[in-house]
Amino acid sequence: MEFTKLKNSLECLGYNVSEFSHAYEATKYLSNQMSNRTIGIGGSVTVEEMKLYDALASHNEVYWHMRLPENMSAMEIRKKANFADIYISSVNGIAETGEIINIDNTGNRVSAISFGHDKVYLIIGENKIASNYEDALDRAKNIAAPLNAKRLGVKTPCAVKGDKCYDCKSPQRICRNFSVLCRKPTGCKYEVVLIHEKLGY
């Protein structure tokens, strides 16, 4: 996939952008960017596939609720992650025009990527990219959300049928917070990491 249009859009919206052919190159790059820092990570299959946690944890204090220490709950780790120096997240959808979309359950990611850190890194595989905002939103709702619901083992219609969002009223619904970054928020440094591989949901 050609990233030129997306990269230009993001830079015009105020983001720094880095680009890599392979996930392992991005992992090495990110590991080299951070040392002796506190780092929070949002729930992310992309991060898991990149083996980024292990690369960072060797020389940083990393908080990720997908790697729980024995003495802490997932909610405690989420809170520590949201107060870390640096926050890392993937996205559920991004338009070539630059809008960045995330859908959350607890809201830890959508709050953390918006405010409170020295720097935020947003990691994006080529499968997350859509041509426009409407298609990026459709991707987030009808591809990423059902796959994440299935991964989490909930019994929502999208997880059971596995085909689309049903805007359900299920108590197990995971789509409870919605975020669109229209341009880079002020007060924080942002870097979008583009990877020429399919990663995560």
LUMMARPA-916459 format. One record per residue: x, y, z of N, C-alpha, C, CB in turn; residue in three letters. Coordinates in nm, 4 decimals. Glycine has a CB too. Example, Ala and Ser with C-alpha at 12.3 -4.5 7.8 and 13.67 -1.06 7.14 Angstrom:
REM LUMMARPA-916459
1.3190_-0.5690_0.7800_1.2300_-0.4500_0.7800_1.3200_-0.3300_0.7800_1.1308_-0.4473_0.9046_ALA
1.2850_-0.2250_0.7080_1.3670_-0.1060_0.7140_1.2900_0.0030_0.7870_1.4084_-0.0598_0.5725_SER
***
This chain:
REM LUMMARPA-916459
0.0840_-0.1203_0.0000_0.0000_0.0000_0.0000_0.0872_0.1247_0.0000_-0.0949_0.0009_0.1222_MET
0.0453_0.2244_-0.0744_0.1157_0.3517_-0.0800_0.0688_0.4413_0.0347_0.0929_0.4211_-0.2167_GLU
0.1626_0.4893_0.1164_0.1281_0.5705_0.2328_0.1398_0.7203_0.2068_0.2161_0.5329_0.3486_PHE
0.1732_0.7610_0.0857_0.2066_0.9015_0.0605_0.0925_0.9958_0.0963_0.2441_0.9204_-0.0850_THR
-0.0293_0.9648_0.0519_-0.1426_1.0530_0.0790_-0.1694_1.0634_0.2283_-0.2677_1.0032_0.0067_LYS
-0.1709_0.9494_0.2968_-0.1961_0.9493_0.4405_-0.0861_1.0249_0.5142_-0.2066_0.8054_0.4932_LEU
0.0373_0.9992_0.4798_0.1487_1.0665_0.5460_0.1402_1.2174_0.5283_0.2815_1.0149_0.4919_LYS
0.1102_1.2621_0.4077_0.0966_1.4055_0.3826_-0.0181_1.4656_0.4629_0.0750_1.4312_0.2337_ASN
-0.1301_1.3941_0.4688_-0.2450_1.4424_0.5460_-0.2099_1.4565_0.6930_-0.3644_1.3480_0.5298_SER
-0.1447_1.3546_0.7487_-0.1096_1.3572_0.8908_-0.0118_1.4697_0.9227_-0.0500_1.2234_0.9327_LEU
0.0858_1.4889_0.8378_0.1833_1.5963_0.8612_0.1165_1.7329_0.8527_0.2988_1.5877_0.7596_GLU
0.0225_1.7488_0.7615_-0.0517_1.8752_0.7518_-0.1376_1.8998_0.8754_-0.1399_1.8753_0.6268_CYS
-0.1786_1.7929_0.9420_-0.2600_1.8038_1.0636_-0.1755_1.8156_1.1904_-0.3516_1.6835_1.0751_LEU
-0.0429_1.8200_1.1755_0.0441_1.8463_1.2892_0.1177_1.7284_1.3478_-0.0332_1.9060_1.3931_GLY
0.0978_1.6084_1.2944_0.1630_1.4893_1.3491_0.3027_1.4708_1.2900_0.0775_1.3647_1.3222_TYR
0.3935_1.4176_1.3698_0.5163_1.3600_1.3156_0.4824_1.2193_1.2660_0.6322_1.3571_1.4236_ASN
0.5460_1.1786_1.1594_0.5158_1.0489_1.1009_0.6451_0.9737_1.0731_0.4333_1.0648_0.9716_VAL
0.6494_0.8469_1.1139_0.7593_0.7580_1.0763_0.6998_0.6397_0.9997_0.8401_0.7095_1.2030_SER
0.7800_0.5795_0.9146_0.7290_0.4766_0.8242_0.8271_0.3597_0.8172_0.7044_0.5352_0.6832_GLU
0.7727_0.2373_0.8223_0.8564_0.1178_0.8242_0.7970_0.0103_0.7343_0.8723_0.0648_0.9677_PHE
0.8850_-0.0671_0.6728_0.8405_-0.1762_0.5870_0.7908_-0.2951_0.6679_0.9530_-0.2196_0.4953_SER
0.8533_-0.3187_0.7851_0.8209_-0.4371_0.8652_0.8032_-0.4005_1.0123_0.9306_-0.5436_0.8503_HIS
0.7215_-0.4800_1.0811_0.6923_-0.4539_1.2214_0.8176_-0.4595_1.3080_0.5902_-0.5532_1.2724_ALA
0.9083_-0.5521_1.2798_1.0272_-0.5640_1.3640_1.1138_-0.4383_1.3555_1.1091_-0.6871_1.3233_TYR
1.1123_-0.3707_1.2411_1.1870_-0.2460_1.2283_1.1256_-0.1371_1.3166_1.1904_-0.2002_1.0812_GLU
0.9934_-0.1323_1.3201_0.9253_-0.0353_1.4048_0.9486_-0.0643_1.5525_0.7761_-0.0346_1.3747_ALA
0.9476_-0.1924_1.5882_0.9740_-0.2307_1.7272_1.1132_-0.1857_1.7705_0.9597_-0.3830_1.7447_THR
1.2114_-0.2105_1.6873_1.3482_-0.1677_1.7189_1.3573_-0.0162_1.7306_1.4460_-0.2176_1.6119_LYS
1.2942_0.0532_1.6395_1.2947_0.1996_1.6419_1.2323_0.2526_1.7707_1.2196_0.2552_1.5203_TYR
1.1138_0.2025_1.8057_1.0450_0.2507_1.9252_1.1234_0.2184_2.0515_0.9056_0.1903_1.9339_LEU
1.1821_0.1005_2.0571_1.2641_0.0638_2.1728_1.3813_0.1588_2.1902_1.3152_-0.0791_2.1586_SER
1.4399_0.2013_2.0800_1.5531_0.2936_2.0863_1.5124_0.4359_2.1227_1.6250_0.2946_1.9543_ASN
1.3828_0.4684_2.1059_1.3354_0.6039_2.1356_1.3128_0.6269_2.2848_1.2070_0.6313_2.0603_GLN
1.2990_0.5200_2.3612_1.2572_0.5331_2.5012_1.3492_0.4560_2.5937_1.1137_0.4846_2.5190_MET
1.3985_0.5231_2.6960_1.4837_0.4583_2.7948_1.4606_0.5219_2.9310_1.6326_0.4680_2.7545_SER
1.4419_0.4390_3.0321_1.4184_0.4846_3.1692_1.2973_0.5779_3.1787_1.5424_0.5555_3.2227_ASN
1.1923_0.5439_3.1066_1.0680_0.6203_3.1096_0.9564_0.5316_3.1622_1.0328_0.6754_2.9690_ARG
0.8471_0.5932_3.2047_0.7250_0.5182_3.2312_0.6411_0.5204_3.1041_0.6459_0.5778_3.3532_THR
0.5922_0.4015_3.0663_0.5215_0.3867_2.9396_0.3894_0.3141_2.9639_0.6084_0.3099_2.8359_ILE
0.2818_0.3709_2.9148_0.1519_0.3054_2.9182_0.1164_0.2549_2.7802_0.0438_0.4006_2.9700_GLY
0.0492_0.1421_2.7752_0.0073_0.0846_2.6480_-0.1413_0.0512_2.6555_0.0911_-0.0420_2.6132_ILE
-0.2157_0.0884_2.5525_-0.3563_0.0524_2.5448_-0.3735_-0.0901_2.4968_-0.4305_0.1475_2.4532_GLY
-0.4925_-0.1447_2.5158_-0.5195_-0.2792_2.4663_-0.4967_-0.2847_2.3165_-0.6629_-0.3224_2.5005_GLY
-0.4087_-0.3740_2.2712_-0.3680_-0.3712_2.1311_-0.3124_-0.5050_2.0861_-0.2649_-0.2624_2.1084_SER
-0.3802_-0.5657_1.9897_-0.3268_-0.6856_1.9267_-0.2050_-0.6494_1.8421_-0.4348_-0.7549_1.8403_VAL
-0.2065_-0.5305_1.7843_-0.0911_-0.4835_1.7064_0.0351_-0.4842_1.7907_-0.1166_-0.3425_1.6517_THR
0.0294_-0.4260_1.9096_0.1452_-0.4229_1.9996_0.1890_-0.5635_2.0351_0.1129_-0.3441_2.1274_VAL
0.0924_-0.6524_2.0577_0.1244_-0.7911_2.0907_0.1970_-0.8595_1.9750_-0.0032_-0.8685_2.1260_GLU
0.1466_-0.8405_1.8541_0.2083_-0.9027_1.7378_0.3487_-0.8487_1.7116_0.1214_-0.8816_1.6156_GLU
0.3727_-0.7234_1.7482_0.5043_-0.6620_1.7289_0.6060_-0.7039_1.8347_0.4910_-0.5119_1.7291_MET
0.5583_-0.7712_1.9424_0.6445_-0.8063_2.0564_0.7081_-0.6806_2.1162_0.7547_-0.9064_2.0126_LYS
0.6311_-0.5747_2.1173_0.6831_-0.4457_2.1610_0.6981_-0.4372_2.3126_0.5927_-0.3351_2.1125_LEU
0.6071_-0.5016_2.3855_0.6147_-0.4937_2.5316_0.7497_-0.5423_2.5828_0.5023_-0.5756_2.5953_TYR
0.7928_-0.6592_2.5397_0.9195_-0.7150_2.5874_1.0373_-0.6261_2.5494_0.9402_-0.8555_2.5310_ASP
1.0322_-0.5698_2.4291_1.1408_-0.4823_2.3854_1.1509_-0.3578_2.4723_1.1210_-0.4423_2.2399_ALA
1.0373_-0.3036_2.5134_1.0368_-0.1817_2.5949_1.0628_-0.2108_2.7425_0.9038_-0.1094_2.5797_LEU
1.0088_-0.3226_2.7933_1.0162_-0.3520_2.9365_1.1582_-0.3811_2.9838_0.9275_-0.4693_2.9692_ALA
1.2488_-0.4106_2.8919_1.3868_-0.4392_2.9311_1.4589_-0.3152_2.9831_1.4632_-0.4972_2.8133_SER
1.4103_-0.1948_2.9486_1.4794_-0.0736_2.9923_1.3838_0.0422_3.0221_1.5788_-0.0309_2.8869_HIS
1.2572_0.0079_3.0481_1.1564_0.1064_3.0878_1.0602_0.0424_3.1875_1.0791_0.1605_2.9637_ASN
0.9808_0.1252_3.2532_0.8730_0.0762_3.3391_0.7444_0.0820_3.2575_0.8609_0.1609_3.4723_GLU
0.6927_-0.0349_3.2199_0.5830_-0.0420_3.1239_0.4561_-0.0930_3.1926_0.6206_-0.1333_3.0049_VAL
0.3454_-0.0227_3.1682_0.2157_-0.0612_3.2230_0.1224_-0.1002_3.1090_0.1544_0.0539_3.3074_TYR
0.0829_-0.2269_3.1085_-0.0052_-0.2786_3.0028_-0.0954_-0.3841_3.0633_0.0767_-0.3374_2.8830_TRP
-0.2252_-0.3625_3.0559_-0.3178_-0.4558_3.1211_-0.3259_-0.5907_3.0507_-0.4555_-0.3947_3.1277_HIS
-0.2611_-0.6043_2.9350_-0.2515_-0.7354_2.8710_-0.1310_-0.8154_2.9224_-0.2422_-0.7188_2.7192_MET
-0.0538_-0.7562_3.0126_0.0568_-0.8244_3.0817_0.0499_-0.7853_3.2288_0.1975_-0.7867_3.0189_ARG
-0.0341_-0.8550_3.3038_-0.0616_-0.8166_3.4420_0.0395_-0.8754_3.5396_-0.2010_-0.8601_3.4810_LEU
0.0990_-0.7913_3.6257_0.1755_-0.8461_3.7371_0.0808_-0.9120_3.8369_0.2595_-0.7356_3.8060_PRO
0.1318_-1.0030_3.9174_0.0459_-1.0825_4.0061_-0.0273_-0.9985_4.1094_0.1280_-1.1869_4.0766_GLU
0.0312_-0.8873_4.1489_-0.0261_-0.8113_4.2608_-0.1123_-0.6944_4.2173_0.0835_-0.7606_4.3488_ASN
-0.1466_-0.6824_4.0877_-0.2237_-0.5681_4.0408_-0.3374_-0.6124_3.9493_-0.1331_-0.4692_3.9680_MET
-0.4477_-0.5382_3.9557_-0.5623_-0.5673_3.8695_-0.5469_-0.4939_3.7360_-0.6953_-0.5266_3.9391_SER
-0.6283_-0.5342_3.6401_-0.6258_-0.4683_3.5092_-0.6604_-0.3205_3.5218_-0.7233_-0.5370_3.4127_ALA
-0.7566_-0.2869_3.6088_-0.7944_-0.1470_3.6244_-0.6815_-0.0651_3.6878_-0.9213_-0.1360_3.7091_MET
-0.6118_-0.1237_3.7825_-0.4974_-0.0534_3.8436_-0.3887_-0.0262_3.7397_-0.4389_-0.1361_3.9610_GLU
-0.3635_-0.1222_3.6539_-0.2624_-0.1042_3.5493_-0.3076_0.0007_3.4489_-0.2339_-0.2374_3.4776_ILE
-0.4350_-0.0018_3.4120_-0.4872_0.0999_3.3193_-0.4665_0.2408_3.3751_-0.6373_0.0756_3.2916_ARG
-0.4924_0.2569_3.5039_-0.4763_0.3894_3.5653_-0.3302_0.4328_3.5644_-0.5300_0.3889_3.7096_LYS
-0.2393_0.3411_3.5958_-0.0974_0.3748_3.5914_-0.0541_0.4080_3.4490_-0.0131_0.2595_3.6470_LYS
-0.1069_0.3338_3.3533_-0.0735_0.3598_3.2129_-0.1158_0.4996_3.1716_-0.1396_0.2563_3.1219_ALA
-0.2298_0.5441_3.2215_-0.2809_0.6747_3.1823_-0.2061_0.7900_3.2469_-0.4259_0.6843_3.2164_ASN
-0.1203_0.7609_3.3444_-0.0371_0.8645_3.4060_0.1104_0.8497_3.3683_-0.0521_0.8601_3.5575_PHE
0.1395_0.7634_3.2724_0.2786_0.7403_3.2311_0.3315_0.8578_3.1486_0.2896_0.6095_3.1497_ALA
0.4641_0.8650_3.1377_0.5269_0.9694_3.0560_0.4845_0.9577_2.9098_0.6801_0.9613_3.0671_ASP
0.4810_0.8340_2.8615_0.4572_0.8068_2.7205_0.3426_0.7070_2.7078_0.5858_0.7529_2.6514_ILE
0.2602_0.7256_2.6057_0.1495_0.6321_2.5829_0.1577_0.5786_2.4408_0.0118_0.7008_2.6078_TYR
0.1308_0.4473_2.4279_0.1356_0.3812_2.2979_0.0016_0.3130_2.2725_0.2526_0.2784_2.2912_ILE
-0.0517_0.3343_2.1536_-0.1779_0.2708_2.1171_-0.1786_0.2435_1.9677_-0.2986_0.3592_2.1574_SER
-0.2580_0.1476_1.9280_-0.2904_0.1356_1.7866_-0.4198_0.2120_1.7632_-0.3034_-0.0149_1.7425_SER
-0.4822_0.1912_1.6493_-0.6095_0.2562_1.6195_-0.7031_0.1539_1.5581_-0.5901_0.3777_1.5243_VAL
-0.8333_0.1851_1.5597_-0.9312_0.0965_1.4968_-0.9573_0.1310_1.3509_-1.0607_0.1012_1.5730_ASN
-0.9283_0.2548_1.3154_-0.9449_0.2975_1.1770_-0.8818_0.4340_1.1561_-1.0934_0.3010_1.1385_GLY
-0.8292_0.4571_1.0366_-0.7745_0.5877_1.0030_-0.8057_0.6174_0.8567_-0.6210_0.5930_1.0298_ILE
-0.8477_0.7393_0.8313_-0.8780_0.7814_0.6948_-0.7534_0.8396_0.6299_-0.9930_0.8845_0.6933_ALA
-0.7437_0.8254_0.4987_-0.6318_0.8860_0.4265_-0.6322_1.0378_0.4406_-0.6368_0.8473_0.2787_GLU
-0.7460_1.0933_0.4789_-0.7562_1.2367_0.5057_-0.7097_1.2730_0.6468_-0.8994_1.2829_0.4858_THR
-0.6753_1.1729_0.7297_-0.6096_1.1983_0.8574_-0.6904_1.1776_0.9831_-0.5625_1.3321_0.8580_GLY
-0.8217_1.1553_0.9728_-0.9009_1.1319_1.0933_-0.8662_0.9960_1.1537_-1.0519_1.1398_1.0616_GLU
-0.8456_0.9951_1.2854_-0.8034_0.8749_1.3576_-0.9158_0.8323_1.4516_-0.6707_0.9001_1.4371_ILE
-0.9622_0.7079_1.4379_-1.0818_0.6616_1.5084_-1.0484_0.5468_1.6020_-1.1897_0.6184_1.4089_ILE
-1.1012_0.5570_1.7243_-1.0898_0.4480_1.8208_-1.2225_0.4274_1.8923_-0.9778_0.4765_1.9227_ASN
-1.2534_0.3018_1.9215_-1.3722_0.2641_1.9977_-1.3262_0.1834_2.1185_-1.4738_0.1824_1.9097_ILE
-1.3780_0.2188_2.2366_-1.3322_0.1585_2.3616_-1.4475_0.1100_2.4474_-1.2490_0.2573_2.4397_ASP
-1.4133_0.0263_2.5440_-1.5075_-0.0169_2.6464_-1.4895_0.0683_2.7720_-1.4883_-0.1672_2.6788_ASN
-1.3768_0.0546_2.8404_-1.3538_0.1313_2.9631_-1.3202_0.2775_2.9341_-1.2416_0.0680_3.0439_THR
-1.2720_0.3061_2.8159_-1.2347_0.4434_2.7820_-1.0915_0.4780_2.8128_-1.3224_0.5376_2.8532_GLY
-1.0125_0.3798_2.8557_-0.8735_0.4106_2.8926_-0.7932_0.4592_2.7727_-0.8059_0.2873_2.9534_ASN
-0.8114_0.3965_2.6566_-0.7332_0.4382_2.5396_-0.7769_0.5745_2.4881_-0.7455_0.3350_2.4283_ARG
-0.9083_0.5931_2.4742_-0.9547_0.7175_2.4134_-0.9220_0.8380_2.5010_-1.1051_0.7110_2.3878_VAL
-0.9169_0.8174_2.6316_-0.8767_0.9278_2.7190_-0.7262_0.9490_2.7138_-0.9210_0.9012_2.8634_SER
-0.6508_0.8397_2.7133_-0.5050_0.8504_2.7199_-0.4443_0.9095_2.5934_-0.4449_0.7149_2.7457_ALA
-0.5010_0.8779_2.4777_-0.4421_0.9325_2.3558_-0.4783_1.0793_2.3349_-0.4866_0.8512_2.2360_ILE
-0.5674_1.1320_2.4176_-0.6118_1.2702_2.4002_-0.5399_1.3696_2.4899_-0.7581_1.2790_2.4255_SER
-0.4918_1.3245_2.6067_-0.4384_1.4220_2.7023_-0.3531_1.3542_2.8096_-0.5529_1.5000_2.7681_PHE
-0.2475_1.4251_2.8522_-0.1805_1.3901_2.9760_-0.0407_1.3343_2.9670_-0.2600_1.2960_3.0445_GLY
0.0117_1.3098_2.8483_0.1429_1.2465_2.8361_0.2430_1.3408_2.7694_0.1318_1.1157_2.7563_HIS
0.3709_1.3101_2.7897_0.4747_1.3853_2.7186_0.4684_1.3565_2.5691_0.6145_1.3506_2.7736_ASP
0.4409_1.2307_2.5362_0.4325_1.1924_2.3955_0.3395_1.0740_2.3786_0.5713_1.1593_2.3397_LYS
0.2698_1.0719_2.2665_0.1822_0.9609_2.2298_0.2286_0.9048_2.0959_0.0327_1.0065_2.2227_VAL
0.2435_0.7721_2.0912_0.2734_0.7030_1.9662_0.1490_0.6260_1.9228_0.3963_0.6073_1.9822_TYR
0.1065_0.6437_1.7990_-0.0053_0.5705_1.7425_0.0481_0.4804_1.6312_-0.1157_0.6677_1.6892_LEU
0.0340_0.3489_1.6493_0.0926_0.2513_1.5572_-0.0157_0.1989_1.4635_0.1593_0.1340_1.6350_ILE
0.0129_0.2037_1.3344_-0.0910_0.1743_1.2357_-0.0379_0.0812_1.1271_-0.1438_0.3041_1.1729_ILE
-0.0956_-0.0389_1.1198_-0.0676_-0.1291_1.0089_-0.1518_-0.0922_0.8887_-0.0931_-0.2742_1.0492_GLY
-0.1133_-0.1391_0.7717_-0.1793_-0.0966_0.6489_-0.3259_-0.1383_0.6405_-0.1055_-0.1516_0.5314_GLU
-0.3638_-0.2419_0.7155_-0.5032_-0.2866_0.7136_-0.5981_-0.1911_0.7847_-0.5136_-0.4225_0.7763_ASN
-0.5470_-0.0960_0.8624_-0.6328_-0.0023_0.9360_-0.6747_0.1185_0.8519_-0.5610_0.0455_1.0607_LYS
-0.6189_0.1307_0.7321_-0.6350_0.2536_0.6532_-0.7549_0.2434_0.5598_-0.5077_0.2825_0.5722_ILE
-0.8356_0.3501_0.5589_-0.9490_0.3614_0.4677_-0.9358_0.4905_0.3876_-1.0839_0.3579_0.5453_ALA
-1.0074_0.4983_0.2793_-0.9904_0.6125_0.1895_-1.0495_0.7415_0.2444_-1.0528_0.5821_0.0568_SER
-1.1529_0.7309_0.3287_-1.2178_0.8514_0.3808_-1.2714_0.8249_0.5214_-1.3324_0.8972_0.2867_ASN
-1.3245_0.9303_0.5838_-1.3718_0.9196_0.7221_-1.4833_0.8163_0.7363_-1.4206_1.0553_0.7716_TYR
-1.5797_0.8188_0.6447_-1.6940_0.7267_0.6543_-1.6478_0.5818_0.6480_-1.7954_0.7544_0.5418_GLU
-1.5528_0.5519_0.5608_-1.5031_0.4149_0.5496_-1.4179_0.3757_0.6699_-1.4223_0.3988_0.4215_ASP
-1.3445_0.4716_0.7257_-1.2652_0.4439_0.8461_-1.3571_0.4143_0.9645_-1.1722_0.5633_0.8790_ALA
-1.4654_0.4895_0.9762_-1.5632_0.4652_1.0818_-1.6295_0.3295_1.0635_-1.6689_0.5759_1.0838_LEU
-1.6645_0.2973_0.9398_-1.7244_0.1672_0.9104_-1.6292_0.0545_0.9477_-1.7623_0.1574_0.7621_ASP
-1.5014_0.0735_0.9188_-1.4011_-0.0273_0.9533_-1.3947_-0.0468_1.1049_-1.2626_0.0132_0.8986_ARG
-1.3912_0.0631_1.1786_-1.3825_0.0550_1.3244_-1.5028_-0.0170_1.3837_-1.3710_0.1946_1.3845_ALA
-1.6212_0.0139_1.3336_-1.7445_-0.0429_1.3885_-1.7691_-0.1862_1.3424_-1.8625_0.0434_1.3498_LYS
-1.7439_-0.2143_1.2165_-1.7894_-0.3404_1.1577_-1.6802_-0.4431_1.1324_-1.8577_-0.3123_1.0306_ASN
-1.5548_-0.4040_1.1523_-1.4446_-0.4999_1.1417_-1.3705_-0.5119_1.2747_-1.3469_-0.4580_1.0301_ILE
-1.3165_-0.4005_1.3227_-1.2346_-0.4053_1.4443_-1.3157_-0.4430_1.5676_-1.1675_-0.2713_1.4669_ALA
-1.4298_-0.3787_1.5872_-1.5079_-0.4039_1.7086_-1.5559_-0.5489_1.7187_-1.6273_-0.3103_1.7132_ALA
-1.6160_-0.6075_1.6132_-1.6557_-0.7487_1.6251_-1.5390_-0.8429_1.6515_-1.7261_-0.7923_1.4999_PRO
-1.4241_-0.8184_1.5884_-1.3080_-0.9042_1.6114_-1.2578_-0.8919_1.7553_-1.1957_-0.8690_1.5133_LEU
-1.2575_-0.7700_1.8083_-1.2151_-0.7510_1.9471_-1.3145_-0.8128_2.0445_-1.1981_-0.6024_1.9775_ASN
-1.4427_-0.8015_2.0143_-1.5435_-0.8633_2.1004_-1.5274_-1.0147_2.1040_-1.6843_-0.8268_2.0526_ALA
-1.5014_-1.0721_1.9887_-1.4793_-1.2170_1.9825_-1.3540_-1.2556_2.0598_-1.4678_-1.2639_1.8365_LYS
-1.2472_-1.1769_2.0448_-1.1217_-1.2037_2.1167_-1.1423_-1.1999_2.2675_-1.0141_-1.1021_2.0764_ARG
-1.2265_-1.1088_2.3137_-1.2493_-1.0917_2.4567_-1.3509_-1.1914_2.5131_-1.2960_-0.9509_2.4840_LEU
-1.4126_-1.2698_2.4254_-1.5022_-1.3754_2.4717_-1.6383_-1.3295_2.5182_-1.4384_-1.4478_2.5805_GLY
-1.6815_-1.2115_2.4771_-1.8154_-1.1655_2.5145_-1.9186_-1.2265_2.4201_-1.8237_-1.0102_2.5116_VAL
-2.0446_-1.2243_2.4628_-2.1508_-1.2888_2.3854_-2.2419_-1.1847_2.3200_-2.2334_-1.3824_2.4755_LYS
-2.1816_-1.0823_2.2639_-2.2587_-0.9826_2.1902_-2.2936_-1.0378_2.0522_-2.1798_-0.8492_2.1779_THR
-2.3959_-0.9829_1.9865_-2.4315_-1.0313_1.8520_-2.3153_-1.0244_1.7539_-2.5476_-0.9511_1.7973_PRO
-2.2355_-0.9187_1.7614_-2.1240_-0.9069_1.6664_-2.0193_-1.0145_1.6897_-2.0593_-0.7689_1.6770_CYS
-1.9975_-1.0517_1.8153_-1.8986_-1.1559_1.8457_-1.9497_-1.2937_1.8062_-1.8631_-1.1544_1.9948_ALA
-2.0774_-1.3187_1.8301_-2.1349_-1.4502_1.7995_-2.1477_-1.4712_1.6492_-2.2723_-1.4655_1.8662_VAL
-2.1979_-1.3693_1.5790_-2.2192_-1.3816_1.4344_-2.0949_-1.3439_1.3550_-2.3360_-1.2944_1.3909_LYS
-2.0140_-1.2547_1.4131_-1.8841_-1.2234_1.3561_-1.8858_-1.1494_1.2246_-1.8099_-1.3458_1.3385_GLY
-1.9951_-1.0743_1.1976_-2.0013_-1.0123_1.0653_-2.0117_-0.8602_1.0655_-2.1166_-1.0674_0.9918_ASP
-2.0741_-0.8004_1.1693_-2.0919_-0.6555_1.1698_-2.1388_-0.6098_1.3076_-2.1929_-0.6120_1.0606_LYS
-2.1448_-0.4773_1.3242_-2.2017_-0.4185_1.4449_-2.3536_-0.4220_1.4371_-2.1517_-0.2738_1.4644_CYS
-2.4186_-0.4585_1.5493_-2.5641_-0.4598_1.5568_-2.6176_-0.3485_1.6477_-2.6121_-0.5955_1.6067_TYR
-2.5288_-0.2586_1.6900_-2.5668_-0.1516_1.7835_-2.6485_-0.2097_1.8982_-2.6473_-0.0402_1.7107_ASP
-2.5941_-0.3141_1.9586_-2.6697_-0.3942_2.0537_-2.6864_-0.3241_2.1881_-2.6018_-0.5276_2.0738_CYS
-2.7778_-0.3778_2.2666_-2.8018_-0.3303_2.4036_-2.7465_-0.4303_2.5059_-2.9535_-0.3076_2.4275_LYS
-2.6588_-0.5163_2.4622_-2.6043_-0.6208_2.5487_-2.5261_-0.5592_2.6653_-2.5135_-0.7158_2.4677_SER
-2.5414_-0.6141_2.7872_-2.4595_-0.5664_2.8998_-2.3113_-0.5942_2.8798_-2.5058_-0.6310_3.0291_PRO
-2.2779_-0.6838_2.7874_-2.1382_-0.7142_2.7578_-2.0828_-0.6300_2.6416_-2.1239_-0.8620_2.7254_GLN
-2.1615_-0.5383_2.5926_-2.1185_-0.4537_2.4811_-1.9854_-0.3871_2.5128_-2.2249_-0.3473_2.4495_ARG
-1.8902_-0.3902_2.4193_-1.7598_-0.3270_2.4412_-1.7489_-0.1911_2.3735_-1.6494_-0.4174_2.3908_ILE
-1.8444_-0.1556_2.2879_-1.8394_-0.0256_2.2180_-1.9120_0.0794_2.3013_-1.9032_-0.0356_2.0753_CYS
-1.8392_0.1447_2.3919_-1.9009_0.2379_2.4852_-1.8377_0.3772_2.4822_-1.8928_0.1821_2.6243_ARG
-1.7214_0.3884_2.4235_-1.6538_0.5171_2.4098_-1.6031_0.5297_2.2671_-1.5369_0.5313_2.5124_ASN
-1.6171_0.6478_2.2122_-1.5836_0.6710_2.0722_-1.4983_0.7967_2.0616_-1.7117_0.6837_1.9854_PHE
-1.3896_0.7869_1.9868_-1.2962_0.8995_1.9762_-1.2567_0.9226_1.8313_-1.1708_0.8746_2.0619_SER
-1.2549_1.0502_1.7918_-1.2006_1.0885_1.6615_-1.0996_1.2000_1.6840_-1.3141_1.1339_1.5626_VAL
-0.9747_1.1750_1.6477_-0.8757_1.2817_1.6457_-0.8841_1.3467_1.5078_-0.7299_1.2275_1.6762_LEU
-0.9341_1.4686_1.5031_-0.9489_1.5401_1.3761_-0.8178_1.6019_1.3312_-1.0553_1.6482_1.3882_CYS
-0.7355_1.6374_1.4284_-0.5996_1.6849_1.4046_-0.5224_1.6683_1.5336_-0.5976_1.8337_1.3557_ARG
-0.3919_1.6920_1.5320_-0.3118_1.6688_1.6514_-0.3597_1.7570_1.7670_-0.1634_1.6952_1.6221_LYS
-0.3926_1.6953_1.8822_-0.4275_1.7759_1.9988_-0.3085_1.8596_2.0457_-0.4769_1.6861_2.1127_PRO
-0.3367_1.9720_2.1062_-0.2307_2.0578_2.1591_-0.1833_2.0055_2.2942_-0.2797_2.2036_2.1722_THR
-0.0638_2.0474_2.3342_-0.0123_2.0160_2.4667_0.0631_1.8860_2.4770_-0.1222_2.0133_2.5616_GLY
0.0869_1.8178_2.3653_0.1529_1.6884_2.3690_0.2178_1.6618_2.2341_0.0531_1.5761_2.4054_CYS
0.3271_1.5881_2.2335_0.3888_1.5460_2.1089_0.3220_1.4167_2.0615_0.5423_1.5263_2.1267_LYS
0.3017_1.4081_1.9324_0.2407_1.2889_1.8735_0.3260_1.2389_1.7586_0.0972_1.3184_1.8250_TYR
0.3374_1.1059_1.7492_0.4029_1.0449_1.6353_0.3191_0.9280_1.5868_0.5458_0.9993_1.6712_GLU
0.2875_0.9290_1.4597_0.2144_0.8194_1.3979_0.3162_0.7277_1.3307_0.1080_0.8721_1.2950_VAL
0.3117_0.6013_1.3664_0.4055_0.5022_1.3148_0.3321_0.4153_1.2130_0.4658_0.4152_1.4305_VAL
0.3658_0.4337_1.0861_0.3024_0.3591_0.9778_0.3871_0.2370_0.9421_0.2822_0.4494_0.8538_LEU
0.3213_0.1225_0.9299_0.3929_-0.0026_0.9003_0.3286_-0.0711_0.7802_0.3925_-0.0978_1.0238_ILE
0.4104_-0.1084_0.6843_0.3637_-0.1727_0.5613_0.3367_-0.3216_0.5835_0.4669_-0.1540_0.4490_HIS
0.2613_-0.3528_0.6853_0.2174_-0.4889_0.7128_0.0766_-0.4831_0.7712_0.3158_-0.5617_0.8100_GLU
0.0035_-0.5932_0.7586_-0.1251_-0.6038_0.8256_-0.1013_-0.6434_0.9702_-0.2176_-0.7061_0.7543_LYS
-0.1517_-0.5607_1.0624_-0.1287_-0.5844_1.2049_-0.2580_-0.5598_1.2826_-0.0145_-0.4933_1.2584_LEU
-0.2866_-0.6498_1.3739_-0.4015_-0.6323_1.4625_-0.5341_-0.6326_1.3885_-0.3876_-0.5041_1.5391_GLY
-0.6359_-0.5767_1.4586_-0.7715_-0.5730_1.4045_-0.8069_-0.4331_1.3569_-0.8724_-0.6202_1.5092_TYR
***
